[in-house]
């Protein structure tokens, strides 16, 4: 891994924009957002694009708006299909793509005007198979942008390791949309049909196939975090058990098959830690007891693996302490979380404020 301080991708002049980028935009019942999303793609400083908008069986005006946008820009192609979910919509877009470089945009988000020029220029400049950028988290009340003036160059499986280790300072994430891919990286890689949390395995497999990745620590994608009805805004739900948890198990199997038991254990640490956090959050909900029972069942069934995972070098010793407390008494574990939330965290916030004075 090589840090490139103050890295600037070279400018791609019009005559240098020879590679076709296929941008796959998925849309389902987002009539208030889709025009902005598609317009942000069409308005890119990189002009050699095809924009494949997949209308996934919308029942509002989304489909008609997409058709109107296609009439305004010949680069836009709309595919209308029955509703099957974003995984099949994206897979269809990949199958229809003519470009050797592929990007994804969720239709309710939008991208900066120079996103694809910067990502492709960085790929070309650094001879990379994939380019990744940071993103802004946009809500109704504020925008969070943690951009840093640098880039990171990954060789081999370094990007995969960084992603599995969930490093906060390098925001690779599961998302398909903050990345630009050489099409060859996506050979034999697809989104699991009919599943939520479809990005988990897609991102893992794509990163495993990339020989070199460049990460731009600059926010170029604008991700709406509080749109009503968004899948990602639903916390724990039945799909957590039918789709998300099975995807995490599949990720473990994939990493083991890749010969990376070290990464499989690291992934499991974050997976089981997430289940513990879910368990704690459920104490705040009226109907959380049944979900808590299912999580406790998983953690007890996998206890040997859980203990092994929590022994990895990146594991926080405080998490190991909480895990031991959970196995002794889930009620005591929840009491500890409430104490931290009500006493410890507010105290730390007050201390930080005083230190700033």
C-alpha positions in Angstrom: 0.0 0.0 0.0 1.4 3.3 -1.0 0.2 6.7 0.2 0.2 9.4 -2.6 0.0 12.8 -0.8 -1.8 15.6 -2.7 -2.4 13.3 -5.7 -4.2 14.9 -8.6 -5.4 12.6 -11.5 -4.3 14.1 -14.8 -6.9 16.1 -16.8 -8.4 14.1 -19.7 -8.9 16.3 -22.7 -11.8 15.6 -25.1 -9.5 13.9 -27.6 -8.2 11.6 -24.8 -11.6 10.5 -23.8 -11.5 7.4 -26.0 -12.7 4.7 -23.6 -16.4 4.2 -23.3 -17.7 4.2 -19.7 -21.0 2.3 -19.2 -22.9 3.9 -16.2 -25.7 1.7 -14.9 -28.4 3.7 -13.1 -31.0 1.7 -11.2 -34.4 3.2 -10.4 -37.5 2.1 -8.6 -40.3 4.5 -7.5 -38.0 7.5 -7.1 -39.9 10.1 -9.2 -38.6 13.0 -7.0 -35.0 12.1 -7.5 -34.3 10.3 -10.8 -34.0 13.4 -13.0 -31.3 14.8 -10.7 -29.4 11.5 -10.6 -29.4 10.9 -14.4 -28.6 14.6 -15.1 -25.6 14.4 -12.9 -24.3 11.5 -15.0 -25.1 13.2 -18.3 -23.3 16.4 -17.0 -20.0 14.7 -16.5 -16.8 16.3 -17.8 -16.0 12.9 -19.2 -18.3 12.8 -22.2 -17.7 9.3 -23.7 -20.5 7.6 -21.8 -23.4 5.3 -22.2 -26.0 5.7 -19.5 -28.1 2.6 -19.0 -31.1 3.4 -16.8 -32.9 0.3 -15.5 -36.4 1.0 -14.4 -37.1 -1.9 -12.1 -40.9 -2.0 -12.5 -41.7 1.4 -11.0 -45.4 2.1 -10.3 -45.0 5.9 -10.1 -43.8 8.4 -12.7 -40.2 7.2 -12.6 -40.4 5.3 -15.9 -41.9 8.2 -17.8 -39.3 10.6 -16.5 -36.5 8.2 -17.6 -38.0 8.0 -21.1 -38.1 11.8 -21.3 -34.5 12.0 -20.2 -33.5 9.6 -23.0 -35.1 11.8 -25.6 -32.9 14.7 -24.4 -29.6 12.8 -24.5 -28.9 10.1 -27.0 -26.4 8.5 -24.6 -29.2 7.5 -22.3 -30.8 4.2 -22.9 -33.8 3.1 -20.7 -34.6 -0.6 -19.9 -38.0 -1.2 -18.4 -38.4 -4.5 -16.6 -40.6 -6.1 -13.9 -39.7 -5.5 -10.4 -37.2 -8.0 -9.1 -34.9 -5.8 -7.0 -31.6 -3.9 -7.6 -29.4 -7.0 -8.0 -31.2 -8.2 -11.1 -31.4 -4.6 -12.4 -27.7 -4.2 -12.1 -27.0 -7.6 -13.6 -29.1 -6.7 -16.6 -27.2 -3.4 -16.9 -23.9 -5.2 -16.9 -25.1 -7.7 -19.6 -26.2 -4.7 -21.8 -23.1 -2.6 -21.2 -20.9 -2.0 -24.3 -18.1 -0.2 -22.4 -14.9 -1.8 -21.1 -15.2 0.4 -18.0 -18.3 0.2 -15.8 -19.8 2.4 -13.0 -23.0 2.3 -11.0 -25.2 5.0 -9.7 -28.3 4.6 -7.5 -31.0 6.8 -9.1 -31.9 8.6 -5.9 -28.3 9.8 -5.4 -26.1 12.1 -7.6 -22.5 12.4 -8.6 -20.0 15.3 -8.9 -19.4 16.6 -12.5 -15.8 15.3 -12.6 -16.3 12.0 -10.8 -15.8 9.7 -13.8 -13.1 11.8 -15.4 -11.0 11.7 -12.1 -11.6 8.0 -11.5 -10.7 6.9 -15.0 -7.7 9.3 -15.2 -6.4 7.8 -12.0 -7.0 4.2 -13.3 -5.1 5.0 -16.5 -2.3 7.0 -14.7 -1.7 4.3 -12.1 -2.5 1.3 -14.4 -5.2 0.1 -12.1 -8.1 -2.2 -12.6 -10.4 -0.4 -10.2 -10.7 3.2 -8.9 -12.6 4.0 -5.7 -13.6 7.3 -4.2 -14.9 8.6 -0.9 -18.5 9.8 -0.7 -20.6 12.4 1.1 -23.4 11.4 3.4 -26.3 13.7 2.7 -29.3 14.1 5.0 -32.1 16.6 5.2 -30.2 18.6 7.8 -26.5 18.3 7.0 -23.8 16.9 4.7 -20.8 14.9 6.0 -17.7 15.1 3.9 -14.5 13.6 5.4 -12.3 14.0 2.3 -8.5 14.1 2.7 -6.1 15.4 0.1 -4.4 12.2 -0.8 -4.7 8.9 -2.7 -3.8 5.3 -1.8 -2.4 2.8 -4.3 -3.1 -0.9 -3.5 -1.3 -3.9 -5.0 -2.6 -7.4 -5.2 -5.0 -8.2 -2.3 -4.1 -5.1 -0.3 -7.4 -3.3 -1.1 -9.4 -6.5 -0.3 -7.6 -6.6 3.1 -8.3 -2.9 3.8 -12.0 -3.5 2.9 -12.3 -6.6 5.2 -10.6 -4.7 8.0 -13.2 -1.9 7.7 -10.7 0.8 8.0 -12.5 4.1 8.7 -9.8 6.2 7.2 -10.1 4.5 3.8 -13.8 4.3 2.9 -13.9 1.4 0.5 -17.2 0.0 1.8 -19.6 -2.6 0.3 -21.2 -0.1 -2.1 -21.0 -0.7 -5.8 -21.5 3.0 -6.7 -18.3 4.6 -5.3 -16.1 2.5 -7.7 -15.2 2.3 -11.3 -14.3 -1.1 -12.7 -12.5 -2.5 -15.7 -15.0 -4.9 -17.2 -12.5 -7.8 -16.9 -12.7 -7.4 -13.1 -16.4 -8.3 -13.3 -16.0 -11.5 -15.2 -17.8 -14.2 -13.2 -18.9 -11.6 -10.7 -22.6 -10.7 -10.4 -25.1 -9.5 -7.8 -27.0 -12.3 -6.0 -30.5 -12.3 -7.5 -33.4 -11.5 -5.3 -31.3 -10.5 -2.3 -31.0 -7.3 -0.3 -27.4 -6.4 0.9 -26.4 -7.5 -2.6 -23.2 -5.4 -2.5 -21.5 -7.5 0.2 -20.4 -10.4 -2.0 -20.1 -8.3 -5.2 -17.6 -5.9 -3.6 -15.6 -8.8 -2.1 -15.4 -10.7 -5.4 -14.5 -7.6 -7.4 -11.7 -6.5 -5.1 -10.3 -10.1 -5.1 -10.0 -10.0 -8.9 -8.4 -6.6 -9.1 -4.6 -6.7 -9.4 -4.2 -3.0 -8.6 -6.6 -0.4 -7.1 -6.4 3.3 -6.7 -8.4 5.0 -3.9 -9.0 8.8 -4.2 -9.7 10.1 -0.7 -12.0 12.7 -2.2 -15.8 12.7 -2.0 -17.2 12.5 -5.5 -20.5 10.7 -4.9 -23.4 12.1 -2.9 -25.3 9.4 -1.0 -28.7 10.2 0.5 -28.8 8.5 3.9 -32.4 9.4 5.0 -34.7 8.9 2.1 -38.0 7.4 3.3 -38.5 3.9 1.9 -34.8 3.3 1.2 -33.7 -0.3 1.9 -30.5 0.9 3.5 -32.5 3.0 6.0 -34.2 -0.1 7.5 -32.1 -1.4 10.4 -32.6 -4.9 11.6 -35.5 -6.6 9.9 -36.4 -10.1 8.6 -34.1 -9.6 5.7 -31.2 -9.3 8.1 -31.6 -13.0 8.7 -32.6 -14.2 5.3 -30.1 -12.1 3.2 -27.6 -10.1 5.2 -26.3 -12.7 7.7 -26.1 -15.4 4.9 -24.1 -13.0 2.8 -21.6 -12.5 5.7 -21.3 -16.3 6.0 -20.8 -16.6 2.2 -18.1 -13.9 2.4 -16.3 -16.0 5.1 -16.4 -19.0 2.8 -15.2 -17.0 -0.2 -12.2 -15.6 1.8 -11.3 -19.1 3.0 -11.5 -20.5 -0.5 -9.2 -17.7 -1.6 -6.6 -19.0 0.9 -7.1 -16.0 3.2 -8.1 -17.6 6.5 -6.6 -14.5 8.2 -9.0 -12.2 6.4 -11.9 -14.6 7.0 -11.3 -14.4 10.7 -11.0 -10.6 10.6 -14.2 -10.4 8.7 -15.9 -12.7 11.2 -14.7 -10.4 14.0 -16.6 -7.5 12.5 -19.6 -9.7 11.6 -20.1 -11.0 15.1 -19.3 -7.6 16.6 -22.1 -6.3 14.4 -24.5 -8.9 15.7 -23.6 -7.9 19.3 -24.4 -4.3 18.4 -27.7 -5.3 16.8 -28.5 -7.2 19.9 -27.9 -4.1 22.0 -29.9 -1.8 19.7 -32.9 -4.2 19.9 -33.4 -3.5 23.6 -34.7 -0.1 22.5 -37.5 -1.5 20.3 -40.9 -2.9 21.4 -40.7 -6.0 19.2 -37.0 -6.7 19.5 -37.1 -9.7 21.8 -37.7 -12.3 19.0 -34.8 -10.8 17.0 -32.6 -10.9 20.1 -33.4 -14.6 20.5 -32.3 -15.3 17.0 -29.0 -13.4 17.4 -28.3 -15.1 20.7 -28.9 -18.5 19.0 -26.3 -17.6 16.3 -23.7 -16.4 18.7 -24.0 -19.4 20.9 -24.1 -21.8 18.0 -20.9 -20.2 16.6 -19.2 -19.7 19.9 -15.9 -21.4 19.1 -15.5 -19.4 15.9 -16.6 -16.2 17.6 -14.0 -16.6 20.3 -11.3 -17.3 17.6 -12.4 -14.2 15.6 -12.3 -11.9 18.6 -8.7 -12.9 19.2 -7.5 -11.4 15.9 -4.9 -8.6 16.2 -7.3 -5.8 15.0 -10.0 -6.8 17.6 -10.6 -4.1 20.3 -9.9 -5.6 23.8 -13.0 -3.8 25.0 -15.1 -5.8 22.5 -13.6 -9.0 23.9 -14.7 -7.9 27.4 -18.2 -7.2 26.2 -18.4 -10.6 24.4 -17.4 -12.5 27.6 -20.0 -10.5 29.5 -22.7 -11.3 26.8 -21.9 -15.1 27.1 -22.2 -14.8 30.9 -25.4 -12.7 30.9 -27.1 -11.0 27.9 -29.0 -8.9 30.3 -25.8 -7.7 32.0 -24.4 -7.0 28.6 -27.4 -4.8 27.7 -27.1 -3.0 31.0 -23.4 -2.2 30.2 -24.4 -0.8 26.9 -27.0 1.4 28.5 -24.5 2.7 31.0 -22.0 3.5 28.3 -24.7 5.3 26.2 -26.1 7.3 29.1 -23.0 8.0 31.1 -19.7 7.3 29.4 -20.3 8.7 26.0 -21.8 12.0 27.2 -18.9 12.4 29.6 -16.4 11.9 26.8 -18.2 14.5 24.7 -18.1 17.0 27.5 -14.4 16.4 28.1 -13.6 17.0 24.4 -15.6 20.2 24.5 -13.7 21.4 27.5 -10.3 20.6 25.9 -11.3 22.7 22.9 -11.8 25.8 25.1 
